[in-house]
Amino acid sequence: MATRRRRREAEGSLAVILLSSLVILLVIAGLVWAAIYYWQNSQKGKLDADLCPLRGPAAATVFLFDFTDPVSSITQADLKNEFQKAVLRTKAGELVEAYVLTGEEGKLRPTFRGCNPGDGADVSIWTANPAMLKKRWEDSFEKPLDEAMKDIGTDGGAERSPIMAGIQRIVVESLSKPGMNVPKNLVIASDMIEHTDSFSHYRDGVDYGKFEQSAARDRFRTDLEGVEVRLLAFGRGNSKLDGRDLGEFWARWVEANGGEFDRMVRLSGAN
């Protein structure tokens, strides 16, 4: 009897030890999971100097403005509307960049770079400060973009319009950076008339075959894989070039370089 009693007591003690060990393991696992969850969520809220997530932007929208020829006030107004709409479509964590084309091949004038930090509209007052996030969005994103928009159309006047070189520069120095394996959009606001020594729509027309035989084909070859391209086209009242033919030319160029051509939007006014 005593032997059986001791055996039962030993078995009971072993069960208690096993159960206690299991509880301890579950508690440790829970603490580890909570620590990982907290760390991941704390990292999500951290931003770099450009207000981008530390892990990199979630997407990128880049604007290239071509004012190498004058642009009328009505076209400028329409362009600003399109710019605002495109920016408002960006979500928190998405990068916005803006550049102005110059007459010097491959040289751009940067006017803005920053991520949409979120305006606090989708956060809870229990876990964040919506008013503070809204102010950060206004001061660090909305107002600087408004300032950049004031310069739209103020350049004007250059001997050349190296649009392809400008696109190439943006792709190489911005959209191809490490960590940019994200959705990428390139919006080009221009009359879309390429004019360089290597190729000129004024001189060579819109025949894509002539372009392929020119030095510009290899000189401005650009890897547009993963990039969606949209054109905001300025009308040129004194140009003999047909806007639809220009659109078809650029669609072929984008696709030949591995990109996805979205569409061409004709802006109001003649320039």
N, C-alpha and C positions, 0 to 999 in steps of 0.2 A: 504493500500500500504506500509506504513512504517513498519507495522508488518511483512509483507511478506519479505521486504528487510532485516530486522534484522534477520529473520529466515534463509534466504539464507546466510547472512554473518556469522552467527553462524555455519551453516553447513559447510561453506567453511573453517572456522577456525579449526573446528574439523577434517576435512579431512587433512589439513596441519599438524596438530599435529600428527595424526595417521601416515601420510606418513613420517614425520620427525622421529617419534619413530621407525618405521620400518627400516629406513636407519641407524639409530644409532645402532639398534640391529644387523643388517647385518654387520656393521663395527666392532662391538665388537666380533661377531662370527668369522669374518675373522681374527681378531687379535689373538683370542684364538687359532684358527686352525693353524695360522702361527707360534705361539709360540710352540705349541705341535710338529709341523713338524720340527721346528728348533731344539728343544730339543732331539727328537728321532734321528735325523741325527747327532747331535753333539755327542750323546752317541755311535753311531755306530763306530765312528772313534777313540774312546778311548780304550786303551789297558792296560792290567795289566802288572806286572813285567815279565811274560812269553810271552808277546806280544799277549795274547789271548783277545778276546773281553770281556768287563766287564760282559756281560750277559752270558758268558761261550763259550767254543769252539763249532763250528758248526759240527764237526765230530772229530774222534780220530783214529790215526793209531799208534799202539805200536809194536815195534820190540823187540824180545827176541833172543839174540845171544848165542848159546851154543858152547863154545870152551873148554869144559871140556876134550876133546880129541883133539890132534893136527889136524890142517887143512892145506892142501897143498896150495902153493902160487897161483896155477891156480884156485882153489876153492875160495880162498879169493878174487881174482880179479873178478870172476863171481858174487860172493856175493855182492861186492861193486857196480857192475853194477845194480843188481836187487834192491839194497837199493836206489841208486840214482833215478832209474825209479819210484819207489814207492813214494819217497819224492816229485818228480816233479809232480806227479799226484795229490798231495794235493792242495787244494784251500785256498785262504785267509781266515783266521779265523779257520782253522782246526789244531788240535793239533797233534804233533809228539813227541813220547817218544821212548827212546832206553835203553835197559837194557842188561847186560851180566850175564849169568847164572854162578853160582859158584858151587863147589862141596858140599857146605853146604845147606842142605834142607831149602828152603824158603828164602835164602839170595841171593839178586841180587845186582849187581853193576850198578847203574844208570850212563849213559854216556851223555844223552841229554834229555831236556824237553823244548818245546817251540811251539808256534803256528806260522804258516805261516802268516806273517804280510801283505803279498801282495807285489809284486815287482813294483807296479805303472804302469804296462802295460795297465791296463783297466781304468785309470782315465784321466780326462780332465785337461789340463794345466790351464783352467779357474777356476776350483774348487779345485785343489790340486797341489802339487809339485811332479811330477813324478820322477824327479832326486833324490829328497830327500828320497822318498819312496823306490826307487831302492837301494840306499846306505844303508838304514835301513835294507832292506831284505838281502843284502850281508853281512853286519857286524853282524847282530843279528840272522840270520837264516842259510844262506848258509855256511859261514866260520866256525861257531861252529859245524855244521854237518860234514863238511869236516874234522875237527879235530877229531870228534868222529869216523869217518871212518878209521882214521889212526891206531886206536887200534884194528881194526877187525882182529881176528885170532891170536893176540899176547899173549893171556893167555895160554891156552893149558896145559893139565895135571892135572887131578883130579881123586880121587878114585871113585867118584860117579857122576851120571848125573841125578839129580832130576828135570826132565823137567816138570812133572805135578805140583810139588810144586812151580816151578817158574811161571807157568801159573796162578796157584791159587793166588799167591801173587800179580801179576799184576792186576788180575780181582778185588780182594778185595780192594787193596790200590789205584787203579787208575781208572779202568773202571766202578766201582760201586759207585763212589763218587756222592754226590748230584749235580744235574745239568748236569749229563752225559747221559741224555736220548736222545742221538744223535747216528747217525751211527758209529759203532765201528768196527775196523779191527785189528786183531792180526796176526802178521807175525812172524813165528818161524823159525829161521835158525839153523839147527841142523842135526846130523845124525839120530835123532829121536829114539835113543836107550835109553829107560828109564832104569836106573840102580840104584836102592836103596835097602835098606834092606826089604822094604815092597813088592816090585815087581821089577823084573829085566828081561828084554828081553833076556839077556845072559843066565840066569838061567831058566826062565819060558817059553821062546819062545814067539810067537806072537798070541797064542791061547787066544782070548778074554774071553772065558769061564774061563780059569785059572785066568785071571785078576779079573773077577767078584767075584771069590772065595777068593781073597787075601785081606789083610788088606788095600791095597792101594786104593781099590774102594771107601771106605768111607773116608779114610784119606785125599785123594786128590779130593774129590767131589767138583766141582766148578760150580757156576751158570754162564753159558755162553750164557744165553738168550740175543739176540740182538747183539751177537758178531760173526763176520765172520772170520774164521781162514784159513790162507794159510800157507803151509809148503814149506820152501826152504831147500831141503834135501841134505846133504853131503853123497856121496857114500863112503862106507868102503870096500876097496878091500879085506881085510882079514876077513871080517865078513861072517858067514854062514847064516845070516838073509837076507831074500829076501826083497829088497826095496819096491816092490809092496805090499807084505804082511804087512810091517810096515805101509805103507800108509793107507791100509784098517783098520788096528788096530786103528790108530789115528782118522780116519774118524768116526769110531764107538764111540770112546771115546768122541769126540767133540759133536756128535749128542746125545749121551746118557746124556750129561750134558747140553743139551738145546741149543747148538750153531749151527752155520751153517758152514759146511765144504766146503771151496771154492775149493781148489785143492792142489796137491803136485807137486812142480817143482823140478826136479833133476838137481842139479848144476853140472858144469863141473868138471872133475878130479876124482881121487880116493885118499882116505886118509888113 
